[in-house]
């Protein structure tokens, strides 16, 4: 059971890092072109950031 939780944690972390990198690239491209980033991209970035924060710092460490 612990092994399954560890694999799930790693997979979720990889997916969140993918979403975070995608949104950062999109925000950077929009700013480079002189446009304000779309709201959905900003929401994706915030969602990924908060999810990573909860995964790593919101857990009770006993």
C-alpha positions as protocol buffer text, in pm:
chain_id: "A"
residue {
  index: 1
  type: UNK
  ca { x: 0 y: 0 z: 0 }
}
residue {
  index: 2
  type: UNK
  ca { x: 284 y: 238 z: 81 }
}
residue {
  index: 3
  type: UNK
  ca { x: 446 y: 164 z: -254 }
}
residue {
  index: 4
  type: UNK
  ca { x: 121 y: 247 z: -434 }
}
residue {
  index: 5
  type: UNK
  ca { x: 97 y: 579 z: -248 }
}
residue {
  index: 6
  type: UNK
  ca { x: 455 y: 666 z: -339 }
}
residue {
  index: 7
  type: UNK
  ca { x: 395 y: 594 z: -708 }
}
residue {
  index: 8
  type: UNK
  ca { x: 75 y: 800 z: -701 }
}
residue {
  index: 9
  type: UNK
  ca { x: 259 y: 1089 z: -532 }
}
residue {
  index: 10
  type: UNK
  ca { x: 536 y: 1081 z: -795 }
}
residue {
  index: 11
  type: UNK
  ca { x: 287 y: 1068 z: -1085 }
}
residue {
  index: 12
  type: UNK
  ca { x: 83 y: 1358 z: -949 }
}
residue {
  index: 13
  type: UNK
  ca { x: 403 y: 1557 z: -895 }
}
residue {
  index: 14
  type: UNK
  ca { x: 516 y: 1496 z: -1253 }
}
residue {
  index: 15
  type: UNK
  ca { x: 177 y: 1597 z: -1392 }
}
residue {
  index: 16
  type: UNK
  ca { x: 173 y: 1915 z: -1184 }
}
residue {
  index: 17
  type: UNK
  ca { x: 528 y: 2002 z: -1295 }
}
residue {
  index: 18
  type: UNK
  ca { x: 414 y: 1954 z: -1655 }
}
residue {
  index: 19
  type: UNK
  ca { x: 117 y: 2185 z: -1607 }
}
residue {
  index: 20
  type: UNK
  ca { x: 336 y: 2439 z: -1429 }
}
residue {
  index: 21
  type: UNK
  ca { x: 599 y: 2441 z: -1703 }
}
residue {
  index: 22
  type: UNK
  ca { x: 334 y: 2463 z: -1977 }
}
residue {
  index: 23
  type: UNK
  ca { x: 164 y: 2759 z: -1812 }
}
residue {
  index: 24
  type: UNK
  ca { x: 496 y: 2936 z: -1749 }
}
residue {
  index: 25
  type: UNK
  ca { x: 594 y: 2894 z: -2115 }
}
residue {
  index: 26
  type: UNK
  ca { x: 256 y: 3025 z: -2229 }
}
residue {
  index: 27
  type: UNK
  ca { x: 274 y: 3325 z: -1995 }
}
residue {
  index: 28
  type: UNK
  ca { x: 629 y: 3402 z: -2113 }
}
residue {
  index: 29
  type: UNK
  ca { x: 526 y: 3378 z: -2481 }
}
residue {
  index: 30
  type: UNK
  ca { x: 226 y: 3606 z: -2432 }
}
residue {
  index: 31
  type: UNK
  ca { x: 437 y: 3867 z: -2252 }
}
residue {
  index: 32
  type: UNK
  ca { x: 708 y: 3844 z: -2520 }
}
residue {
  index: 33
  type: UNK
  ca { x: 447 y: 3917 z: -2788 }
}
residue {
  index: 34
  type: UNK
  ca { x: 323 y: 4219 z: -2593 }
}
residue {
  index: 35
  type: UNK
  ca { x: -7 y: 4069 z: -2482 }
}
residue {
  index: 36
  type: UNK
  ca { x: -146 y: 4007 z: -2138 }
}
residue {
  index: 37
  type: UNK
  ca { x: -168 y: 3632 z: -2065 }
}
residue {
  index: 38
  type: UNK
  ca { x: -507 y: 3465 z: -2085 }
}
residue {
  index: 39
  type: UNK
  ca { x: -699 y: 3413 z: -1764 }
}
residue {
  index: 40
  type: UNK
  ca { x: -707 y: 3035 z: -1811 }
}
residue {
  index: 41
  type: UNK
  ca { x: -327 y: 3024 z: -1829 }
}
residue {
  index: 42
  type: UNK
  ca { x: -296 y: 3227 z: -1510 }
}
residue {
  index: 43
  type: UNK
  ca { x: -553 y: 3004 z: -1337 }
}
residue {
  index: 44
  type: UNK
  ca { x: -360 y: 2692 z: -1448 }
}
residue {
  index: 45
  type: UNK
  ca { x: -39 y: 2840 z: -1309 }
}
residue {
  index: 46
  type: UNK
  ca { x: -199 y: 2926 z: -975 }
}
residue {
  index: 47
  type: UNK
  ca { x: -367 y: 2584 z: -951 }
}
residue {
  index: 48
  type: UNK
  ca { x: -37 y: 2404 z: -1017 }
}
residue {
  index: 49
  type: UNK
  ca { x: 151 y: 2624 z: -770 }
}
residue {
  index: 50
  type: UNK
  ca { x: -101 y: 2575 z: -490 }
}
residue {
  index: 51
  type: UNK
  ca { x: -123 y: 2202 z: -557 }
}
residue {
  index: 52
  type: UNK
  ca { x: 254 y: 2165 z: -531 }
}
residue {
  index: 53
  type: UNK
  ca { x: 253 y: 2368 z: -211 }
}
residue {
  index: 54
  type: UNK
  ca { x: -15 y: 2145 z: -59 }
}
residue {
  index: 55
  type: UNK
  ca { x: 163 y: 1828 z: -173 }
}
residue {
  index: 56
  type: UNK
  ca { x: 498 y: 1920 z: -24 }
}
residue {
  index: 57
  type: UNK
  ca { x: 429 y: 2155 z: 265 }
}
residue {
  index: 58
  type: UNK
  ca { x: 68 y: 2089 z: 362 }
}
residue {
  index: 59
  type: UNK
  ca { x: 121 y: 1730 z: 465 }
}
residue {
  index: 60
  type: UNK
  ca { x: 145 y: 1637 z: 830 }
}
residue {
  index: 61
  type: UNK
  ca { x: 493 y: 1507 z: 891 }
}
residue {
  index: 62
  type: UNK
  ca { x: 500 y: 1278 z: 1190 }
}
